[in-house]
Amino acid sequence: SSAELMDVTLACDHRILYGAEGAEFLARVRALLEEPLGLAL
């Protein structure tokens, strides 16, 4: 089967934001994009 893909990139200043926090943010964005109903709840 065919799947639609989207690349998402996050650039951040590591003096302000740690990479792990950026990864958590992108994971949340991914979850919301995969289940948009979660935006309403």
Secondary structure as UniProt FT lines:
FT   TURN            14..16
FT   HELIX           19..34
FT   HELIX           36..39
//
